Amino acid sequence: MDVTGAQWRKSSRSGNNGGACVEVADNLSGVVLVRDTKDRDGGTLAFGPAAWRSFVELAKTADPTV
């Protein structure tokens, strides 16, 4: 998969908790990419747009204390 055109941004759900952040690239057609901000070369997860929307909706409603 060619990801050279990915435009990465820090997730709005990442906090200021010592670097435990993820970056998201959602500008590519048919795929949403996610990677660890601290280890950008350590691997990238790829999601289909529908799966990503489902994950985001779940994350918005999840109890962060669980």
MIDOSE-1310 file (N, C-alpha, C; in nm, 2 decimals, decimal comma, always signed):
residues 66
mdvt	+0,08/-0,12/+0,00/+0,00/+0,00/+0,00/+0,09/+0,12/+0,00; +0,06/+0,21/-0,09/+0,14/+0,34/-0,10/+0,08/+0,44/-0,01; +0,15/+0,48/+0,10/+0,10/+0,58/+0,19/+0,18/+0,71/+0,19; +0,26/+0,73/+0,08/+0,34/+0,85/+0,07/+0,26/+0,98/+0,07
gaqw	+0,13/+0,98/+0,03/+0,05/+1,10/+0,04/-0,03/+1,11/+0,16; +0,00/+1,03/+0,26/-0,08/+1,04/+0,39/-0,05/+1,17/+0,46; -0,15/+1,24/+0,50/-0,14/+1,36/+0,58/-0,18/+1,33/+0,73; -0,07/+1,32/+0,81/-0,09/+1,27/+0,95/-0,13/+1,39/+1,04
rkss	-0,22/+1,36/+1,13/-0,26/+1,46/+1,24/-0,27/+1,38/+1,37; -0,25/+1,45/+1,48/-0,26/+1,39/+1,61/-0,41/+1,37/+1,64; -0,45/+1,26/+1,68/-0,59/+1,23/+1,71/-0,64/+1,33/+1,82; -0,76/+1,37/+1,80/-0,82/+1,47/+1,89/-0,85/+1,40/+2,03
rsgn	-0,85/+1,27/+2,03/-0,87/+1,19/+2,15/-0,74/+1,16/+2,23; -0,63/+1,20/+2,17/-0,50/+1,18/+2,24/-0,49/+1,30/+2,34; -0,44/+1,27/+2,46/-0,43/+1,37/+2,56/-0,28/+1,41/+2,58; -0,26/+1,49/+2,68/-0,12/+1,53/+2,71/-0,07/+1,44/+2,82
ngga	-0,06/+1,31/+2,80/-0,03/+1,22/+2,91/+0,11/+1,15/+2,88; +0,21/+1,23/+2,85/+0,34/+1,18/+2,83/+0,37/+1,11/+2,70; +0,30/+1,14/+2,60/+0,33/+1,09/+2,47/+0,25/+0,97/+2,43; +0,15/+0,93/+2,50/+0,06/+0,82/+2,46/-0,04/+0,87/+2,36
cvev	+0,01/+0,89/+2,24/-0,08/+0,95/+2,14/-0,07/+0,87/+2,01; -0,18/+0,89/+1,94/-0,18/+0,82/+1,80/-0,20/+0,93/+1,70; -0,16/+0,90/+1,58/-0,18/+0,99/+1,47/-0,27/+0,92/+1,37; -0,35/+1,00/+1,30/-0,45/+0,94/+1,20/-0,43/+1,01/+1,07
adnl	-0,43/+0,93/+0,96/-0,43/+0,99/+0,83/-0,56/+0,94/+0,76; -0,65/+1,03/+0,73/-0,78/+0,99/+0,67/-0,80/+1,06/+0,54; -0,70/+1,10/+0,48/-0,71/+1,17/+0,35/-0,69/+1,08/+0,23; -0,66/+0,96/+0,25/-0,64/+0,87/+0,14/-0,78/+0,80/+0,10
sgvv	-0,80/+0,76/-0,02/-0,92/+0,70/-0,07/-0,93/+0,56/-0,02; -1,04/+0,53/+0,05/-1,07/+0,39/+0,09/-0,99/+0,33/+0,21; -0,92/+0,42/+0,28/-0,84/+0,37/+0,39/-0,82/+0,48/+0,50; -0,82/+0,44/+0,62/-0,78/+0,53/+0,73/-0,66/+0,46/+0,80
lvrd	-0,55/+0,54/+0,82/-0,43/+0,49/+0,87/-0,41/+0,54/+1,02; -0,35/+0,46/+1,10/-0,33/+0,49/+1,24/-0,19/+0,45/+1,28; -0,12/+0,53/+1,35/+0,02/+0,49/+1,40/+0,05/+0,56/+1,53; +0,15/+0,51/+1,60/+0,19/+0,56/+1,73/+0,28/+0,68/+1,71
tkdr	+0,25/+0,79/+1,77/+0,33/+0,91/+1,76/+0,47/+0,89/+1,80; +0,49/+0,81/+1,91/+0,63/+0,79/+1,96/+0,71/+0,69/+1,87; +0,65/+0,61/+1,79/+0,72/+0,51/+1,71/+0,66/+0,51/+1,57; +0,68/+0,61/+1,50/+0,62/+0,63/+1,36/+0,66/+0,53/+1,26
dggt	+0,78/+0,47/+1,28/+0,82/+0,36/+1,19/+0,79/+0,22/+1,24; +0,72/+0,21/+1,35/+0,70/+0,08/+1,42/+0,58/+0,01/+1,36; +0,51/+0,06/+1,27/+0,39/-0,01/+1,21/+0,28/+0,09/+1,20; +0,19/+0,05/+1,11/+0,07/+0,13/+1,08/-0,05/+0,04/+1,07
lafg	-0,15/+0,08/+1,13/-0,28/+0,00/+1,12/-0,36/+0,07/+1,01; -0,43/-0,02/+0,93/-0,52/+0,03/+0,82/-0,66/-0,02/+0,85; -0,75/+0,07/+0,84/-0,89/+0,05/+0,86/-0,97/+0,09/+0,73; -1,08/+0,02/+0,70/-1,17/+0,06/+0,60/-1,25/+0,18/+0,66
paaw	-1,30/+0,27/+0,58/-1,38/+0,38/+0,63/-1,49/+0,35/+0,72; -1,57/+0,24/+0,69/-1,68/+0,20/+0,77/-1,64/+0,15/+0,91; -1,53/+0,07/+0,91/-1,48/+0,02/+1,03/-1,42/+0,13/+1,12; -1,36/+0,23/+1,06/-1,31/+0,34/+1,13/-1,42/+0,42/+1,20
rsfv	-1,53/+0,45/+1,12/-1,64/+0,52/+1,18/-1,70/+0,45/+1,29; -1,71/+0,32/+1,29/-1,76/+0,24/+1,40/-1,67/+0,25/+1,52; -1,54/+0,24/+1,50/-1,45/+0,26/+1,61/-1,46/+0,39/+1,67; -1,47/+0,50/+1,59/-1,47/+0,64/+1,65/-1,60/+0,65/+1,73
elak	-1,71/+0,61/+1,68/-1,84/+0,62/+1,75/-1,83/+0,54/+1,89; -1,77/+0,42/+1,89/-1,76/+0,35/+2,01/-1,66/+0,42/+2,11; -1,56/+0,48/+2,06/-1,46/+0,55/+2,14/-1,53/+0,67/+2,21; -1,62/+0,74/+2,14/-1,69/+0,85/+2,19/-1,78/+0,82/+2,31
tadp	-1,83/+0,70/+2,31/-1,92/+0,66/+2,41/-1,86/+0,57/+2,52; -1,74/+0,52/+2,50/-1,68/+0,43/+2,59/-1,65/+0,50/+2,73; -1,65/+0,42/+2,83/-1,62/+0,47/+2,97/-1,47/+0,46/+2,98; -1,40/+0,57/+2,99/-1,25/+0,57/+3,00/-1,19/+0,51/+3,12
tv	-1,28/+0,48/+3,22/-1,23/+0,42/+3,35/-1,23/+0,27/+3,34; -1,28/+0,21/+3,23/-1,29/+0,06/+3,22/-1,16/+0,01/+3,16
